Amino acid sequence: MAQRHPKQEQEPAGDDVTEVAPGVLRAQLPIDMPGLGHVNCYVLEDERGAAIVDPGLASSVSRRVLKARLASAGIPFRRVHTVVVTHSHPDHFGAAGWVRHETGAEIVTDRRFRLMWDPWEAPDVDVEDAAAAFDATVSAEGNGDAAVDNDAMLAELAVRSRPRMPWDPAPWGGSGMTMPFRRRARLRLSARFPRLLRVPVPSVRLDDGSPIRLAGREWVALHTPGHTEDHLCLFDPTDGVLLSGDHVLPTITPHIGGFGPYRDPLACFFASLDKVAAHGPDTSICLPAHGHPFTNLTVRVDAIKRHHRERLDTLRSAFAGIGGPASVSQLSGHLFSARAQGAMADSETFAHLEHLRLAGEVARIDQPTGYSYVPTG
């Protein structure tokens, strides 16, 4: 009996290359990451050849499959002239540097794309899905602050900008992310020798609202921070096509990490969701980086926002039951199951707590061992 996958994003990569919008093909590439089975690589054909969106991991398997998928669609690999990277996670940018080396293709990203991904940004999956997979295997900032403590804000920004690796202890307390030795080694090498490992260097960085011509028509760049600081969506107003990356996925909610340059990443995510939802009436199809294309963009955006608002309500209830200061890890236990506990769950919990803090609902107590929170009312 075939294994059942409860969510679209967990399905293994299929072999078919299908047209999902005028001049846009969908090819699925295999990835080996917790809770995910594939990444969608979209191929946009034009008179010059093709642009590809999110070329997958840097692994030899993924590169081989990418070439095979293009060949099955009748597109010679040498005809790839552009690589669009939606954001700085390895299953999206991993092979971009290799494609540029082999074909001379331009690498297109958001203006804020960085060579090294933010170490506190987790993979694309929902925390519970990641935990289940491990079990199976062994600005919109501020929210109207009445007063801003400039010294405290500058100190916090200094902490946020300090170089650190994913496995380093979190500033809010607790351990860093668990990562296999080989991935640690590759991450360190990527930072020290980017050319050796062909870490992509963007040749075109798009600002919010910038036009770009792909598939024979104009697309509009949408900066959509939340899942990552540098997330890029592309909207085609001619045919109503949205390339949504990980910003809007069909059945999972993308991870919202608490660490990065924005003081309130959850508020940034809400604002970014509203930005793409504004195009909802004109969107005929949404093309996500994982899972199947879908048409109900506005409905899906509302569901994602509702999910996070429910988490905020859960935290409010948790404070009422605790009756005193609580750590990030302690509060994470109210949002995520026991199997999902860890750095990734703590990071998303921290993002929700900071949203409540900046709204004036809770206060943060900073101690050498980490942060704790207490209601203000």
N, C-alpha and C positions, 0 to 999 in steps of 0.2 A: 504494500500500500504506500502511495506517495506521501511524503511528509507534508503536513498542512502548515501554512504560514499565516498566522492570524492577521498580519498587517502587510499591506502592499510593499512597503519599503524593505521587508525582510525576504521577499521572493528572490530566488537565485536569478542571475542574469540569463535571459533568453537569447537565442541565436538570431531571431528575426530582426530585420531593419525595416521599419515601417514609416510611411509618411503620416505625420500627425498634424501638420498645418501646411499651407502652400509653401513649397520649397524647403520644408523642414522635415528631416528624418530623425527618428529616435533609434539609437543603438544602445544596448545595455552592456556595461562592462562589469566584470566580476571584481568584487572587493572582499578583503578578509578583515572585517572590522566588526566588533560586537554589535549585534542587533540589526545589521544591514546585509543585504545580499547582492546589491548591485548599485551602480551609479548610472544615471541616464546621461549619455553623451549625445547631444543634439548636433546634427549636421545640417548646415544652412548652405544650400547650393546657389551659385550665381555664375555669371559669365567667366569669372576668373578661376573658378574651381569650387572651393568649399571653406567655410569657417566651421570650427567645431567648438562646442560649449562644454566645458568640464571634461577633460580628456582622461580622467581616472588617475589611479595610483601610478607610482613610478616603477612598479614591479615589472619584471620581464613578461609575466603572464598577461598582465593588463595591456602592455604595449603590443604584444603579439595579437591579442584579441581585437584591439583597436584597429590595427592594420587589416585584419581579416574582415571586420565589419565594414570598413570602407570599401574594400575590394568587392565584397558581396553586393554593395550598392553601385558598383561600377565607377568608383571614385579612386583614382590613383593617389597613393599617399603623398606623392610629391606635389599634388595640386592643392594641398591644404595651405591656405595663405594667412589664416587668422586662427588664433586660439583665444577664446573668451573664457576667463576664469571667474566664476561667480563669487568666490571668497577663499580665504587663506586656510583651508583645511586640506590635508594631503590627498584625500580621495577626489578632490576637485582640481587642485593645481599640480599634483604629483608628476604627471607625464608632460606638462606644458614645456618645460625646459628641453626635454628630449625632442619633442616635436619641432621646436624652433631650431635646435641643432641639426635635425635631419632635413628640414624643409625650408628653413629661413622664415617661417611664419611669424607674423606679429603676435605679441602677447598682450591682450586687452584685459584690464582690470579696473576696479574702482580706484579713484585717486588715492585712497588710504591703504591700499594693499601693501603689506610688508613682506620682506624676504623671510623673516622668521615669524611664524604664527604666534599669537599671544599664548603664552604657556598655560593660561588658565582657561582657555577655550577648549571644551571637550569635543568629542566627535559629534556627528550629526544626530545621533539617536536620542530618543527619550530615555531618561534615567532608568525607568523600570525595564524597558526593552533591553538596554545594555546589561542590566543585572541578570535578566532571564537568559541572555545569550551566554554570559559567563557561567551560569549554572549548568547550561547544556554542554559546554566545553570545559574544561578545567581551566538747540537740542530741545529734545523733549525732556531735558533734565529739569530737576528741581521740583515741580509740582507746587509752586507757589510758596517757597520758604518765606516766612515772615522776616527772617534776618539770616544773613549768611556770615559765618565766622570765617573771614578770609584766611587767617593763620591756620585754622584747622583744615580748610579746604586745600591750601597749598601743601600742608603736611601730608594730606591724604593723596594728593596727586603725585607727590614725591615717592610715596610708597608704591603707587600704581605703576609708575614709570621705571622702578628699579628692576634691572634684569634679574630674571629667575627662571628656573626650569620647572616643568610640570610636576616633578617629584619633590620639589622643595616644600617645606612646611607652608601652609596657608597663613596669611596674615590674620585671618579671623580665628585661627586655632585649628588644631588637627593636622593630620598628615597630608602630604601631597598625593598626587595620582600614582597608582601602581602601574608600572610600565616595564615590559620585558627588556632584558639587557640589550638585545639587538636593536630594539627601537630607540632605546636611550642612546646607544652608540651612534646610530644614524642621525638622530636629532643633533647631537653634538657636532658630528662631522658636517652636517648641513649648515650649521652656524659658522663653523670655522673655515670650511672649504666649499662655499656654495657653487663655484664653477666646476669643481671635481664631480659633485653629485648633480650638476645641472639643475640647481634650484632656479626657478624661473625669475627673470628680471623683466618686469613689464616694459613694453616699448610704447604702449598707449595707455594712459591713465585717464579715465573718464570722470568728469564732474557730474553731480546730480543735474539732470535735465539735458546733458550733452547728447547730440545726435550721433548715430553711427550707422553706416550703410552695410547691411548684411542681407543675403538672400534676395538681392535686387530691390530692396526698399529700405526706407529709413526706420530705425528703431530709436527709442529714447532711453537713456540710462537713468535708473532710479537707485539712488543710494538708500539702502534699507538696513541700517544698523539694528542690532538686537542679538541675533545668533552669533554674529561677529561684528566687529567695528567696521569692516571693509566690505560688507555684503553688497553685491550688485545684482539687480534685476534689470531685465530689458523688456520694454513694451513696444509692440508693433501696432501703431494706431490704424494702419491700413486694413489689416486682417484681424485685429483684436487678439493678438497672441501675446501672452506674458510668459517669459522665461523666468521662473520664480526661484531657481536654485533651491536652497534649503529654507528660504524665508517663509514660504507657504507650501507645506507638504500635505498629501491627501489624507493620511490617517494617523500620523504622529505629530507631536508638537516639538519643534526644534529646541535644543538645549539653550537656555539663557544663562550664561555664566555671569558671576558677580564681579569678575575682575576685568579691568580694561580701563580705557581713558575716560569713559562716561561714568558720572557719579550715580546715575539711575538707568542702568541698561534696560530694565523692564519698561520704563516709560519710553525709552527710545524705541523699543520693539513695538509697543502699542502705536506710537506715532508712525512708524514705518508700515505697520499693517494698515493703518488708516490711509496712508499714501497709496498703496497698491489697491485698496478697496475703492478708492475714488475712481479708479479705472474699471471697476467691476462691471458697470452697465455697458461698457464698450469692449469687454473681454469675452471673446468667443471660446477661448480655450486657455487653460493654464498648464504650462509644461514644467513640472517639478524635477528636481535633481534625483529624487528617489520616488518609486511608486509610479502609478499610471497617470497620464494626462486627465484632467477633469475640467468641468465647466462651471461649477458653482463657487466661483472665487469669493464672492461676498459672504455667502453662507459659511464657507470654510474659515474665513477670517474671523467672523463672529464667534465661531466655535472655539478657535484658538484663544481669543481674548477672554471668552467665558471661562476656559480652563484655568487661565492664570488668575483671574479674579476669584475663582473658587479657592485657589491656593492661598490667596491673601486672606480670605475669610477663614480658612482653616487655621492660619497662623493667629488670627485674632482670637479664635476660640481656644487655641492652645495656651495663649497667654492667660486667658481667664481661668484655665484649669491649673496652671503652674503657680500663679500667684506671686511671682518674684522674678528676678533676673534669670535668663536662660541663655545658654550658649547656642551657637549656630548648629553644632552637631546635635544637641538636644532637641532643638526645634525641627531639624531635618527629619527626625524620627516621626514627626507628625505629618510630614508631606510624602515621605517615601517609605516603601516596605523595608523590612530588615535586610533582605538580600541586596537592596540597592544602596545601602548606606556606604558612605565613603566620600572622597574628595569631590566627585562629580555632583553628587546630591547636595553636599554642603555648599558648593559654589552656587547652585541654582537657588538654594534656600537663602543664601546671603543676598542674592539679587532681589529677592522678594522682601527681605527684611529691610534692606536699604531703601526700597521703594516706600515702605511704611514709615521709615525714619524721616525721609525727606518730606513726607506728607504730614509730619508732626505727630504721628500716632504712637511711635515708640522712640525711646532714647537708647543710644548705644554707649556702653561702658567699655572703654579701651583699657586693656590690661596687658602686661608682658606675655601672658599665656594665650591671649586672643581676645575676641570681642564677646560681650554678652549684651542682651537686649532686655528692656523692661518697658511696659506700657507707660505712656505719659499721663493718661487720664486716671 
